[in-house]
Amino acid sequence: MDRAHALAHLDDLWQRGREFLGTRYAIMGGAMTWVSERNLVAAISNAGGFGVIASGSMKPEMLEAELNATKSLTSAPFGVNLITLHPQLDQLIDVCLDLGMSHIVLAGGLPPGNALKRIKEGNAKAICFAPAVAIAKKLVKSGCDAIVIEGMEAGGHIGPVSTSVLAQEILPVITEVPVFVAGGIGRGQAMLGYLEMGAAGVQLGTRFVCATESIAHPKFKQAFIRAAARDAVPSTQIDPRFPVIPVRALANDGTRKFMELQRDVINRFNSGELDQKAAQLEIEHFWAGALRRAVIDGDVETGSVMAGQSVGMVTKEEPTADIIRDLIDGAVAALADRRPMAGG
Ligand SMILES: Cc1cc2nc3c(=O)[nH]c(=O)nc-3n(C[C@H](O)[C@H](O)[C@H](O)COP(=O)(O)O)c2cc1C
C-alpha cells in the first residue's frame, strides 16, 4: 500500500471517531490535571487532534476563564473533563453549556443521571469512562454518547484491567456509540491495532506531557524523558483495612515515603492511637496537592509524577504537531509495510 492509500485507509478506519469529535484525526488528548490547560489543549486541537481541558478541582469561574482562554487560542473543537465527585458539578456543567462546549467528558466515577440529561438537553455530547462491559452497556442505555475504555497501563488513576483485555471485551460488544481506547498507547502502530479491533479513536495522555506547548515544569518533563516503562508503577496498598486508590506514577521519594506513612499509620491504629477514620484520612491526605507540586513547582522527588507505562517512549521535548505526525506516520508505515494478500 502506498502512503496515500494508507492515509485514506486510516481515515476510513477512524471515520466514526473523526465525525464524532469533528476533527481531522480521532486522537483525543486525555485530560491531565494541571497539564491539560489552554496551551496544550489548543495545540492538540490545532494539530488536528482533540484537546480536553482538565478541570480538576477548579471552581466554576476559573473553568469559565480557562475555556474562554482556550477558545482564544484555537477555533478547532476541544472538550472539557469534569470530575463527577466535584461538589459544584451542576454549576460546572452550566458554565460549559453557556459557553457552547460541544463535548463534556465525565470522569472519576459513574456520572449522576441528571448530569447526563442536562448535558444532552444543552446540546452537548457526553463522554464517559467504562471500566467493564456491564458498565459500558449501562452508560449507553442512560444516554452516554461515547465511551472511553482506559487500561491500567495509563498514567493517573487506574483500574485493574489492561487496555488489551478491555479492548477485546468491550469493542465487539459496544457498537451503539463510538468507543475510544486509552492507556499505554505510545506509537501509531498500536493506535492502528485498536482501530482495527473496532475502536473509533484513541486517547493518549503520557505522550503529550513533554510537548513544547505543555506548561509542565522542565523537571517534570526531564523525569518523563529519563524514565522507562517499569518506572511508572501503581501506588501500593499495604493493608486491606485501609484502601488506597491506585494511581500510576513514577517511583520516587514520595512513593517510598507513602509506604512508610502507611506502615506508621497502621502501627498507630493497631496501638489504639488513631481510630479507623483518622487513620484512613491520614493516608488519603498524603497525596493532597502532590500533583500540582510536581507538575507546576517541579518537585519530582516528593510530588506525584503521574505517568503511564508509555513513558519509556517519551524521549524528547517536541512540538505537539510533531507528536501527532509521528503517531500518524507510525500507523501509515504499518499499513504501507503490508504485503498484498495472496490472490488480492
Ligand atoms: C499527569 C496525568 C494527569 C492525569 N489527570 C487526569 C484527570 O485529571 N482526569 C482524567 O480523567 N484523567 C487523567 N489522566 C489520564 C489521562 O486523561 C489519559 O486517559 C491517560 O493518560 C491515557 O493513558 P496514557 O497515559 O497511557 O497515554 C491523567 C494522566 C496523567 C499522565
The ligand as a MOL file (V3000), in Angstrom:
LIG
                    3D

  0  0  0     0  0            999 V3000
M  V30 BEGIN CTAB
M  V30 COUNTS 31 33 0 0 0
M  V30 BEGIN ATOM
M  V30 1 C -0.2180 13.5730 34.7610 0
M  V30 2 C -1.5560 12.9390 34.4420 0
M  V30 3 C -2.7200 13.5040 34.9660 0
M  V30 4 C -3.9830 12.9520 34.6420 0
M  V30 5 N -5.1140 13.5720 35.1210 0
M  V30 6 C -6.3410 13.1140 34.7270 0
M  V30 7 C -7.5300 13.8110 35.1090 0
M  V30 8 O -7.4880 14.8190 35.8000 0
M  V30 9 N -8.7280 13.3250 34.6860 0
M  V30 10 C -8.8110 12.1970 33.8920 0
M  V30 11 O -9.9280 11.8010 33.5250 0
M  V30 12 N -7.6880 11.5150 33.5100 0
M  V30 13 C -6.4790 11.9620 33.8960 0
M  V30 14 N -5.3400 11.3210 33.4410 0
M  V30 15 C -5.4810 10.2160 32.4460 0
M  V30 16 C -5.4010 10.7760 31.0040 0
M  V30 17 O -6.5020 11.5900 30.7030 0
M  V30 18 C -5.3820 9.6570 29.9300 0
M  V30 19 O -6.5850 8.9490 29.9120 0
M  V30 20 C -4.2300 8.6870 30.1520 0
M  V30 21 O -3.0540 9.3920 30.3520 0
M  V30 22 C -4.1190 7.7670 28.9320 0
M  V30 23 O -3.1630 6.8000 29.1110 0
M  V30 24 P -1.5830 7.0110 28.7770 0
M  V30 25 O -1.0580 7.8150 29.9300 0
M  V30 26 O -1.0670 5.6310 28.7720 0
M  V30 27 O -1.4940 7.7110 27.4660 0
M  V30 28 C -4.0740 11.8210 33.7920 0
M  V30 29 C -2.8850 11.2540 33.2900 0
M  V30 30 C -1.6400 11.7910 33.6050 0
M  V30 31 C -0.3910 11.1590 32.9980 0
M  V30 END ATOM
M  V30 BEGIN BOND
M  V30 1 1 1 2
M  V30 2 1 2 3
M  V30 3 2 2 30
M  V30 4 2 3 4
M  V30 5 1 4 5
M  V30 6 1 4 28
M  V30 7 2 5 6
M  V30 8 1 6 7
M  V30 9 1 6 13
M  V30 10 2 7 8
M  V30 11 1 7 9
M  V30 12 1 9 10
M  V30 13 2 10 11
M  V30 14 1 10 12
M  V30 15 2 12 13
M  V30 16 1 13 14
M  V30 17 1 14 15
M  V30 18 1 14 28
M  V30 19 1 15 16
M  V30 20 1 16 17
M  V30 21 1 16 18
M  V30 22 1 18 19
M  V30 23 1 18 20
M  V30 24 1 20 21
M  V30 25 1 20 22
M  V30 26 1 22 23
M  V30 27 1 23 24
M  V30 28 2 24 25
M  V30 29 1 24 26
M  V30 30 1 24 27
M  V30 31 2 28 29
M  V30 32 1 29 30
M  V30 33 1 30 31
M  V30 END BOND
M  V30 END CTAB
M  END
